[in-house]
Amino acid sequence: MLSVRNRLNIIKQSVLRNEHFAPSTLPSRDRERLVTLKSTKQLLGRSGERFLLLGMLAHNKEGKLCVEDADGSVELDLSKLVSGNSPLRPPLGPDYRNITG
Protein backbone atom coordinates (compact mmCIF):
# COMPACT_ATOMS: atom_id res chain seq x y z
CA MET A 1 0.00 0.00 0.00
CA LEU A 2 2.93 2.32 0.68
CA SER A 3 4.08 2.05 -2.94
CA VAL A 4 0.58 3.09 -4.12
CA ARG A 5 0.65 6.12 -1.81
CA ASN A 6 4.13 7.05 -3.09
CA ARG A 7 2.90 6.75 -6.67
CA LEU A 8 -0.11 8.96 -5.85
CA ASN A 9 2.24 11.59 -4.39
CA ILE A 10 4.39 11.54 -7.54
CA ILE A 11 1.28 11.93 -9.72
CA LYS A 12 0.05 14.81 -7.55
CA GLN A 13 3.38 16.63 -7.87
CA SER A 14 3.24 16.20 -11.66
CA VAL A 15 -0.34 17.51 -11.79
CA LEU A 16 0.55 20.54 -9.67
CA ARG A 17 3.31 21.47 -12.16
CA ASN A 18 0.74 21.57 -14.98
CA GLU A 19 -0.04 25.10 -16.23
CA HIS A 20 -3.71 24.77 -15.21
CA PHE A 21 -2.77 24.11 -11.58
CA ALA A 22 0.44 26.11 -11.08
CA PRO A 23 0.03 29.86 -10.56
CA SER A 24 2.20 31.97 -12.81
CA THR A 25 4.77 34.26 -11.23
CA LEU A 26 3.65 36.98 -13.65
CA PRO A 27 0.37 38.87 -13.15
CA SER A 28 -2.23 37.53 -15.53
CA ARG A 29 -5.94 37.56 -16.28
CA ASP A 30 -5.73 33.77 -16.57
CA ARG A 31 -5.73 33.39 -12.77
CA GLU A 32 -9.52 32.91 -12.78
CA ARG A 33 -8.96 29.76 -14.86
CA LEU A 34 -6.51 28.34 -12.32
CA VAL A 35 -7.72 25.04 -10.91
CA THR A 36 -7.00 24.29 -7.25
CA LEU A 37 -6.73 20.80 -5.83
CA LYS A 38 -8.14 20.43 -2.34
CA SER A 39 -7.35 17.80 0.26
CA THR A 40 -9.96 15.79 2.08
CA LYS A 41 -9.12 17.74 5.24
CA GLN A 42 -10.24 20.99 3.55
CA LEU A 43 -13.74 19.61 2.88
CA LEU A 44 -14.80 19.44 6.52
CA GLY A 45 -17.89 21.60 7.11
CA ARG A 46 -18.27 22.58 3.46
CA SER A 47 -21.16 20.39 2.36
CA GLY A 48 -22.76 21.44 -0.93
CA GLU A 49 -19.66 23.17 -2.35
CA ARG A 50 -17.68 21.91 -5.33
CA PHE A 51 -14.13 20.65 -4.99
CA LEU A 52 -11.46 19.00 -7.09
CA LEU A 53 -9.76 16.11 -5.31
CA LEU A 54 -6.91 13.86 -6.30
CA GLY A 55 -6.89 10.61 -4.40
CA MET A 56 -7.28 6.86 -4.50
CA LEU A 57 -10.58 5.03 -4.57
CA ALA A 58 -10.71 2.68 -1.61
CA HIS A 59 -13.15 0.90 0.67
CA ASN A 60 -13.39 1.99 4.30
CA LYS A 61 -13.79 -0.40 7.26
CA GLU A 62 -17.56 -0.54 6.67
CA GLY A 63 -16.96 -1.53 3.04
CA LYS A 64 -18.19 1.79 1.62
CA LEU A 65 -16.43 3.47 -1.29
CA CYS A 66 -14.31 6.49 -0.42
CA VAL A 67 -11.61 8.77 -1.85
CA GLU A 68 -8.39 8.68 0.14
CA ASP A 69 -5.48 11.12 0.12
CA ALA A 70 -2.56 11.84 2.47
CA ASP A 71 -4.82 13.86 4.83
CA GLY A 72 -7.71 11.42 5.23
CA SER A 73 -10.67 9.98 3.38
CA VAL A 74 -14.13 11.02 2.20
CA GLU A 75 -16.97 8.54 1.95
CA LEU A 76 -18.72 8.81 -1.40
CA ASP A 77 -22.48 8.97 -1.68
CA LEU A 78 -23.22 7.54 -5.11
CA SER A 79 -26.99 7.36 -4.67
CA LYS A 80 -27.53 10.26 -7.11
CA LEU A 81 -24.91 9.25 -9.64
CA VAL A 82 -25.79 10.20 -13.21
CA SER A 83 -24.24 9.30 -16.51
CA GLY A 84 -23.89 11.58 -19.49
CA ASN A 85 -21.34 12.45 -22.16
CA SER A 86 -18.73 12.95 -19.45
CA PRO A 87 -17.41 10.40 -16.95
CA LEU A 88 -19.79 9.29 -14.23
CA ARG A 89 -20.23 12.01 -11.66
CA PRO A 90 -22.60 12.96 -8.86
CA PRO A 91 -24.72 15.98 -9.83
CA LEU A 92 -24.02 18.00 -6.67
CA GLY A 93 -20.90 16.30 -5.41
CA PRO A 94 -20.38 13.68 -2.72
CA ASP A 95 -21.67 13.95 0.82
CA TYR A 96 -18.81 15.54 2.77
CA ARG A 97 -20.25 14.79 6.23
CA ASN A 98 -18.31 11.54 6.52
CA ILE A 99 -14.73 12.84 6.45
CA THR A 100 -12.02 11.04 8.37
CA GLY A 101 -8.44 12.07 8.78
C-alpha positions as CSV (number, residue, x, y, z in Angstrom):
1,M,0.0,0.0,0.0
2,L,2.9,2.3,0.7
3,S,4.1,2.1,-2.9
4,V,0.6,3.1,-4.1
5,R,0.7,6.1,-1.8
6,N,4.1,7.0,-3.1
7,R,2.9,6.8,-6.7
8,L,-0.1,9.0,-5.9
9,N,2.2,11.6,-4.4
10,I,4.4,11.5,-7.5
11,I,1.3,11.9,-9.7
12,K,0.0,14.8,-7.5
13,Q,3.4,16.6,-7.9
14,S,3.2,16.2,-11.7
15,V,-0.3,17.5,-11.8
16,L,0.6,20.5,-9.7
17,R,3.3,21.5,-12.2
18,N,0.7,21.6,-15.0
19,E,0.0,25.1,-16.2
20,H,-3.7,24.8,-15.2
21,F,-2.8,24.1,-11.6
22,A,0.4,26.1,-11.1
23,P,0.0,29.9,-10.6
24,S,2.2,32.0,-12.8
25,T,4.8,34.3,-11.2
26,L,3.6,37.0,-13.7
27,P,0.4,38.9,-13.2
28,S,-2.2,37.5,-15.5
29,R,-5.9,37.6,-16.3
30,D,-5.7,33.8,-16.6
31,R,-5.7,33.4,-12.8
32,E,-9.5,32.9,-12.8
33,R,-9.0,29.8,-14.9
34,L,-6.5,28.3,-12.3
35,V,-7.7,25.0,-10.9
36,T,-7.0,24.3,-7.3
37,L,-6.7,20.8,-5.8
38,K,-8.1,20.4,-2.3
39,S,-7.3,17.8,0.3
40,T,-10.0,15.8,2.1
41,K,-9.1,17.7,5.2
42,Q,-10.2,21.0,3.5
43,L,-13.7,19.6,2.9
44,L,-14.8,19.4,6.5
45,G,-17.9,21.6,7.1
46,R,-18.3,22.6,3.5
47,S,-21.2,20.4,2.4
48,G,-22.8,21.4,-0.9
49,E,-19.7,23.2,-2.3
50,R,-17.7,21.9,-5.3
51,F,-14.1,20.6,-5.0
52,L,-11.5,19.0,-7.1
53,L,-9.8,16.1,-5.3
54,L,-6.9,13.9,-6.3
55,G,-6.9,10.6,-4.4
56,M,-7.3,6.9,-4.5
57,L,-10.6,5.0,-4.6
58,A,-10.7,2.7,-1.6
59,H,-13.2,0.9,0.7
60,N,-13.4,2.0,4.3
61,K,-13.8,-0.4,7.3
62,E,-17.6,-0.5,6.7
63,G,-17.0,-1.5,3.0
64,K,-18.2,1.8,1.6
65,L,-16.4,3.5,-1.3
66,C,-14.3,6.5,-0.4
67,V,-11.6,8.8,-1.9
68,E,-8.4,8.7,0.1
69,D,-5.5,11.1,0.1
70,A,-2.6,11.8,2.5
71,D,-4.8,13.9,4.8
72,G,-7.7,11.4,5.2
73,S,-10.7,10.0,3.4
74,V,-14.1,11.0,2.2
75,E,-17.0,8.5,2.0
76,L,-18.7,8.8,-1.4
77,D,-22.5,9.0,-1.7
78,L,-23.2,7.5,-5.1
79,S,-27.0,7.4,-4.7
80,K,-27.5,10.3,-7.1
81,L,-24.9,9.3,-9.6
82,V,-25.8,10.2,-13.2
83,S,-24.2,9.3,-16.5
84,G,-23.9,11.6,-19.5
85,N,-21.3,12.4,-22.2
86,S,-18.7,13.0,-19.5
87,P,-17.4,10.4,-17.0
88,L,-19.8,9.3,-14.2
89,R,-20.2,12.0,-11.7
90,P,-22.6,13.0,-8.9
91,P,-24.7,16.0,-9.8
92,L,-24.0,18.0,-6.7
93,G,-20.9,16.3,-5.4
94,P,-20.4,13.7,-2.7
95,D,-21.7,13.9,0.8
96,Y,-18.8,15.5,2.8
97,R,-20.2,14.8,6.2
98,N,-18.3,11.5,6.5
99,I,-14.7,12.8,6.5
100,T,-12.0,11.0,8.4
101,G,-8.4,12.1,8.8
